[in-house]
Amino acid sequence: MKYTELTEKELDEVVKKYIEYYNTVEDCCFTYEKAYKRIHQVMTIEDAMCQIQYDDNGSMTGFCMGYYKQFDDLLAYFLEEIVIFTGFHNIGYGSDFIAEIEDVVKKNGAEHLELISVNDAHHMHFYEKAGFYAAKNLSMMGKHWQL
Ligand SMILES: CC(C)(COP(=O)(O)OP(=O)(O)OC[C@H]1O[C@@H](n2cnc3c(N)ncnc32)[C@H](O)[C@@H]1OP(=O)(O)O)[C@@H](O)C(=O)NCCC(=O)NCCS
């Protein structure tokens, strides 16, 4: 596998593949503008670290986006999202990507890797396999309303 930094140059292709996955597999309703905005927002956060994955045939097979977060006692990396594109699931690409992210952020001084996961058997298996655990001292909170 090959990994490169996500830049504005690859953004159009990433956005299209992102939409292709979410709007067909997960029944989402991304427009190009919304998907572009979502990814671009994270890319432009201070200390962002976003990468693209290519397989050995040169196909773009996934991307990740996130950023380093400074705490009092350590530097962490928050993985906002990892997506393996349509046609490349369940063949180890996601696991390879997580290992690569861990390598890169360790080299850059981060001692902690965190994310918010979908709470289902698939995601739990995927992240636990990579050594992640569910935080016991934190709870995801939200509030929602109709406009
Ligand atoms: C989550 C995701 C990144 C995993 O990538 P991937 O390349 O398919 O991951 P891998 O092939 O390395 O591993 C997938 C594992 O899940 C397992 N799996 C697949 N479907 C499953 C299910 N329904 N229940 C339990 N395990 C499941 C696979 O068998 C494999 O485990 P194994 O290696 O022990 O056999 C990918 O599915 C994805 O991009 N999903 C859409 C975006 C997303 O949800 N991102 C994460 C946001 S929190």
The ligand as an SDF file (V2000), in Angstrom:
LIG
                    3D

 48 50  0  0  0  0  0  0  0  0999 V2000
  -14.8700    0.5130    8.8690 C   0  0  0  0  0  0  0  0  0  0  0  0
  -13.9800    0.3560    7.6270 C   0  0  0  0  0  0  0  0  0  0  0  0
  -12.9970    1.5240    7.5860 C   0  0  0  0  0  0  0  0  0  0  0  0
  -13.2350   -0.9600    7.7050 C   0  0  0  0  0  0  0  0  0  0  0  0
  -12.3890   -1.0670    6.5790 O   0  0  0  0  0  0  0  0  0  0  0  0
  -12.0560   -2.5040    5.9230 P   0  0  0  0  0  0  0  0  0  0  0  0
  -11.0030   -2.3120    4.9180 O   0  0  0  0  0  0  0  0  0  0  0  0
  -13.2960   -3.1460    5.4680 O   0  0  0  0  0  0  0  0  0  0  0  0
  -11.4810   -3.2450    7.2080 O   0  0  0  0  0  0  0  0  0  0  0  0
  -10.6780   -4.6360    7.3000 P   0  0  0  0  0  0  0  0  0  0  0  0
  -10.8820   -5.4430    6.0720 O   0  0  0  0  0  0  0  0  0  0  0  0
   -9.2890   -4.3330    7.7080 O   0  0  0  0  0  0  0  0  0  0  0  0
  -11.4010   -5.2960    8.5520 O   0  0  0  0  0  0  0  0  0  0  0  0
  -12.7910   -5.4390    8.5810 C   0  0  0  0  0  0  0  0  0  0  0  0
  -13.1450   -6.4570    9.6400 C   0  0  0  0  0  0  0  0  0  0  0  0
  -14.5450   -6.3560    9.9620 O   0  0  0  0  0  0  0  0  0  0  0  0
  -15.1290   -7.6310    9.8030 C   0  0  0  0  0  0  0  0  0  0  0  0
  -16.5490   -7.4310    9.5030 N   0  0  0  0  0  0  0  0  0  0  0  0
  -17.1050   -7.0380    8.3470 C   0  0  0  0  0  0  0  0  0  0  0  0
  -18.4390   -6.9450    8.4760 N   0  0  0  0  0  0  0  0  0  0  0  0
  -18.7240   -7.2790    9.7580 C   0  0  0  0  0  0  0  0  0  0  0  0
  -19.9200   -7.3740   10.5000 C   0  0  0  0  0  0  0  0  0  0  0  0
  -21.1080   -7.0960    9.9640 N   0  0  0  0  0  0  0  0  0  0  0  0
  -19.8350   -7.7360   11.7980 N   0  0  0  0  0  0  0  0  0  0  0  0
  -18.6410   -8.0150   12.3780 C   0  0  0  0  0  0  0  0  0  0  0  0
  -17.4630   -7.9450   11.7120 N   0  0  0  0  0  0  0  0  0  0  0  0
  -17.5120   -7.5740   10.4110 C   0  0  0  0  0  0  0  0  0  0  0  0
  -14.3240   -8.2960    8.7170 C   0  0  0  0  0  0  0  0  0  0  0  0
  -14.4870   -9.6980    8.7310 O   0  0  0  0  0  0  0  0  0  0  0  0
  -12.9150   -7.8850    9.1440 C   0  0  0  0  0  0  0  0  0  0  0  0
  -12.4870   -8.5980   10.2650 O   0  0  0  0  0  0  0  0  0  0  0  0
  -11.3860   -9.8040   10.1640 P   0  0  0  0  0  0  0  0  0  0  0  0
  -10.1510   -9.2180    9.5450 O   0  0  0  0  0  0  0  0  0  0  0  0
  -11.1810  -10.2240   11.5920 O   0  0  0  0  0  0  0  0  0  0  0  0
  -12.0190  -10.8480    9.3000 O   0  0  0  0  0  0  0  0  0  0  0  0
  -14.8320    0.3060    6.3330 C   0  0  0  0  0  0  0  0  0  0  0  0
  -15.8520   -0.6510    6.4950 O   0  0  0  0  0  0  0  0  0  0  0  0
  -15.4490    1.6250    5.9350 C   0  0  0  0  0  0  0  0  0  0  0  0
  -14.8240    2.4480    5.2760 O   0  0  0  0  0  0  0  0  0  0  0  0
  -16.7110    1.8270    6.3110 N   0  0  0  0  0  0  0  0  0  0  0  0
  -17.4430    3.0210    5.9230 C   0  0  0  0  0  0  0  0  0  0  0  0
  -17.0040    4.2380    6.6580 C   0  0  0  0  0  0  0  0  0  0  0  0
  -16.9700    4.0070    8.1360 C   0  0  0  0  0  0  0  0  0  0  0  0
  -17.8920    3.4800    8.7470 O   0  0  0  0  0  0  0  0  0  0  0  0
  -15.8710    4.4870    8.7240 N   0  0  0  0  0  0  0  0  0  0  0  0
  -15.6450    4.4150   10.1450 C   0  0  0  0  0  0  0  0  0  0  0  0
  -16.3530    5.5240   10.8190 C   0  0  0  0  0  0  0  0  0  0  0  0
  -16.3980    5.2530   12.5910 S   0  0  0  0  0  0  0  0  0  0  0  0
  1  2  1  0
  2  3  1  0
  2  4  1  0
  2 36  1  0
  4  5  1  0
  5  6  1  0
  6  7  2  0
  6  8  1  0
  6  9  1  0
  9 10  1  0
 10 11  2  0
 10 12  1  0
 10 13  1  0
 13 14  1  0
 14 15  1  0
 15 16  1  0
 15 30  1  0
 16 17  1  0
 17 18  1  0
 17 28  1  0
 18 19  1  0
 18 27  1  0
 19 20  2  0
 20 21  1  0
 21 22  1  0
 21 27  2  0
 22 23  1  0
 22 24  2  0
 24 25  1  0
 25 26  2  0
 26 27  1  0
 28 29  1  0
 28 30  1  0
 30 31  1  0
 31 32  1  0
 32 33  2  0
 32 34  1  0
 32 35  1  0
 36 37  1  0
 36 38  1  0
 38 39  2  0
 38 40  1  0
 40 41  1  0
 41 42  1  0
 42 43  1  0
 43 44  2  0
 43 45  1  0
 45 46  1  0
 46 47  1  0
 47 48  1  0
M  END
$$$$
